């Protein structure tokens, strides 16, 4: 009987399947109206708005105070807002930074500040303390002078590092040219402008822009609205002051026609590209959803046309994307990628091809459906986070949206048609008025870009007009002469060759951990290199015929590539290059710049590895070694910078080395001791 039932069920299932025509896509159901948690809004007597998003799923609470001063132009002291924001967390008039941090740590909370905000978050059982900390930091900052000096130095150092970051350069130059340097969105924060900022400037910034009548206190988490109101009034109700009218700035002029702006960076092995134009599209505008669908199809992710074209089809890059901003003020549309030098012009052509295609061709029903599904799914997932509802509440107030604006999002999204997509593409992506900013090696990419037919203007890293780079090194200069100059700078070839052994110790600090490095090199080709960290140790050594590599005391297999790497290690790479036995070297046709120094570029082949070494034209010292490295994210250019050359027994050795770990984070390795021609037990190499 059981067998018969199974047969009948299977037969019925087969018949039902046979009746379905799977070539016909089912019609989508009517869009649902999402259930979005409600929020409570009220205003204190001093004018401060309070938004409360009640969520008892987890015993957590966040308190965020935000100012809305409008757009701020900082002028010749650009950077004062950032410094002010950082200073807010450096202590109050009631307690210094150490005490403040200890109090925050004691309750397991987090405190963060910016030019226009203070946030505290932690367990809801500490609600009183979270409100107290946020209010004290916001209303009673101390602005300690010692902290100001420290933060200012850090800020300047960060700006110096940005000058070697193509993405950061591209962003600053494109903003300056899109909006103008006298517009809040376009002004350049520079080392010079930050150096002009004084402590009193930060105090003045705070006194001007931190006022309760332009403040919004957003409270999210495990708290009842009544309790939130009581705590808000208790801690912020006594805050006095009134902000004057916000300044207004005219919308920047559009680009008269498409042009290419090339920021020359001689050390670049790839080009950082952005195609952009300004737009006026505040949140709440009826075109926002159509624009989101259009951008999803064009380049919002890996399914976007830009990604599929430039990466999957052409293999020009590891990712190409587009985006746009919705703002009260002028914002922008942009499409960007990092591509190899050799395909820079082709990549720009493909960007323009895809942009033109979405403006001139109707998108398919499949692309339209897929884009809507992705956006709707992302919206649904975002509702699981209380912070999303908090942002909805803030945006409703900030942009003057209707109370059901977000409830109707899916309905508006579903109503977008292929015609809408094409219409907004033509409205907001202004072909013929693009600013195309490229940060790259001008001598390698400019000729190809000329074929695109657009004017090419050259700008500096500070967005100032300049001339095209000239491909010239001094007449008669050779790679050997560059190496000879390096020997001379380091104390002379005789002194270098007189080093029979050298022992170097170095140290660095990373996230509170100390890293120690110990190296010994002995003629003719003995190498010992050890690294110790709290996480473990590693060791590499070579005794002239065998390479040994260990990790935490255990031998690890050594392949040909690692053998090459160890053997070609040297305290003085110039010795290897000069001999010609371990590698070959070529002088590049054009000089390069490293920081502000004009350098000669040597392309060096050591075994199967190619590196570029940059020698300061004035001093002769090697100031950088650059190498392409493979990572899970694709090819990455690793630049190791050398500085602080000091004499040790007549031989000049770099005592500072900067190694990049990730964007915005460098490892500073300092040399702590150097011993030349000391006693060395050669058994250490075995």
Secondary structure, DSSP 8 states (H G I E B T S, - for coil): -HHHHHHHHHHHHHHHHHH--TTS--------------EEEEE-TTS-EEEEEE--SSSEEEEEEEE-------GGGTTHHHHHHHHTTSBBSSSBHHHHHHHHHHTT-EEEEETTEEEEEEEGGGHHHHHHHHHHHHH-B---HHHHHHHHHHHHHHHHHHTT-HHHHHHHHHHHHHH-TTSTTT----HHHHHT--HHHHHHHHHHH--GGGEEEEEEES--HHHHHHHHHHHHTT-----------------SS-EEEEEE-TT-SEEEEEEEEEE---TT-TTHHHHHHHHHHHHSSTTSHHHIIIIIIT--EEEEEEEE---SS-EEEEEEEEEEGGGHHHHHHHHHHHHHHHHHS---HHHHHHHHHHHHHHHHHHTTSHHHHHHHHHHHHHHT--TTTTTTHHHHHHT--HHHHHHHHHHHS-TTS-EEEEEE-HHHHHHHHHTT--EEEEE-TTS-EE--------TT--HHHHHHHHHHHTT-HHHHHT-SEEEEEEEEEETTEEEEEEEEEETTTEEEEEEEETTEEEEEEE-SS-EEEEETTEE----HHHHHHHHT--S-HHHHHHHSSSEEEEE-SS-EEETTEEEEEEEEEETTEEEEEEEETTT--EEEEEEEEEETTEEEEEEEEEEEEEEETTEEEEEEEEEEEETTEEEEEEEEEEEES----GGGG-
